[in-house]
Amino acid sequence: MNFRTIIEPFRIKSVEAVKFTRRDDRAAALRAAGYNVFQLHAEDVLIDLLTDSGTGAMSSAQWGAVMQADESYAGSRSFYRFEAVVKHLTGFTYVIPTHQGRAAEHILFRTILKAGQVVPNNNHFDTTRANIEAEGVEARDLVIEEGTVPHVLHPFKGNIDLGALERLLEERGPQIPLVMVTVTNNSGGGQPVSLENLRGVRTLCDRFAKPFFLDACRFAENAWFIKLREPGQAGRTPKAIAQEMFSLADGCTMSAKKDGLANIGGFLAMNHAGWAEAARNLLILTEGFPTYGGLAGYDLEAVARGLEEVVEEDYLRYRIRSIEYLGEKLIAAGVPIIRPPGGHAIYLDARALLPHIPPLEYPGIAVANELYVEAGIRGVEIGTVMFGLRSDGTERPGPMDLVRLAIPRRVYTQSHIDYVAEAVIAVAASRSQLRGYRIVSAPKALRHFTAVFEPLG
Ligand SMILES: Cc1ncc(COP(=O)(O)O)c(C=O)c1O
């Protein structure tokens, strides 16, 4: 028999209670947090969709590997197992562990960038952009036009605009040290990039003799979308597709907190011997010896096992379907979201939902805060607060005003997701009562983490 229900491909061995709170308590907690959900105590959150990063549930096999780890300072068995898994998956020659993705970015960019250069990407994630700009380098976003319009349907909205990339390479070639592509495109809605597009980037990089790096945090989710949507790919395993994605690049930065299915970890991997040596020298200064890179041996074991589990078909089928399921419920209720749903999150289009709140009054903050107060759900603004601050201190509207509801891996069940859908639909129904916010204080970089807000009358 062929049943249609796609079930969670696991059973639960260990549980963690969630705390139910009252509306008044949540309103007080949010006020105390400066109306910034990043500043809440996590135990005051019922369903935490702030991020899918480091929040996943590890498997019993991962916990078993944790217990068996080798904690030797240099040359531990766990490092060699980690290195073998990463090499088998990516094909890259040099594997450098780091404590998370941004450490890999920092080490790569610090060693290769020079002020005045420009790095193209489909969309730089915020830490990637910040690490590039910290070197006096421009981070240029070149996602295809469709990727910037929430309601436009396209199977690969994360694709980079190859024409724009070619023009940039022609105009600024000498100042471009590498080309990057983020899979999936987190800042653009968790949207995938096609193999065809990656091949196109490879061809341009060959023509202009530029290295090509993937920001590979969600490589497995991207591979699953390729299997589902790209002509000729349906019969391949996600692992084989992922291996081809990596084979088109010269290196990658990776946060193992996403598709590494681990709570911490990352790596930088590449084929360039000179860059790898420079990166290892900096690694020793800032992260640790090259065979642990800021991680415990047990973290290396967890990531190694996670990278094997994440490409399993049953897992990816459930993972992508569970996001799509939430998306379908919201679309059916008329809630504006980025369509089609991405790989790790649903992105509510707060600008479309709250046309009476201008971008500089942060409609994304209004939606995120209301969801917390009404239902104890924590999402995050990805919009004008995150991307609207210019280097001269002035503000402009971000490209979109979104609220990301990121789904942790293997953590919540279908009834949790049903509750989230019900809450979002209720908040959307009360949209006319929502008001904007103003910023009371904020740091100069990555302001969304610590900005203090005040509701407008
Ligand atoms: C696309 C992308 N790149 C880089 C990072 C940074 O990774 P980490 O949080 O492990 O430093 C993230 C984290 O969310 C991400 O989504």
The ligand as a Gaussian input file, in Angstrom:
#p B3LYP/6-31G(d) Opt

LIG

0 1
 C       24.243000      30.864000       5.092000
 C       25.010000      30.992000       6.373000
 N       26.320000      31.219000       6.344000
 C       27.036000      31.311000       7.475000
 C       26.447000      31.186000       8.725000
 C       27.313000      31.323000       9.969000
 O       27.421000      30.103000      10.650000
 P       27.631000      30.054000      12.241000
 O       26.370000      30.537000      12.873000
 O       27.927000      28.625000      12.537000
 O       28.783000      30.936000      12.576000
 C       25.085000      30.966000       8.793000
 C       24.430000      30.846000      10.119000
 O       23.243000      30.970000      10.273000
 C       24.331000      30.839000       7.591000
 O       23.018000      30.607000       7.601000

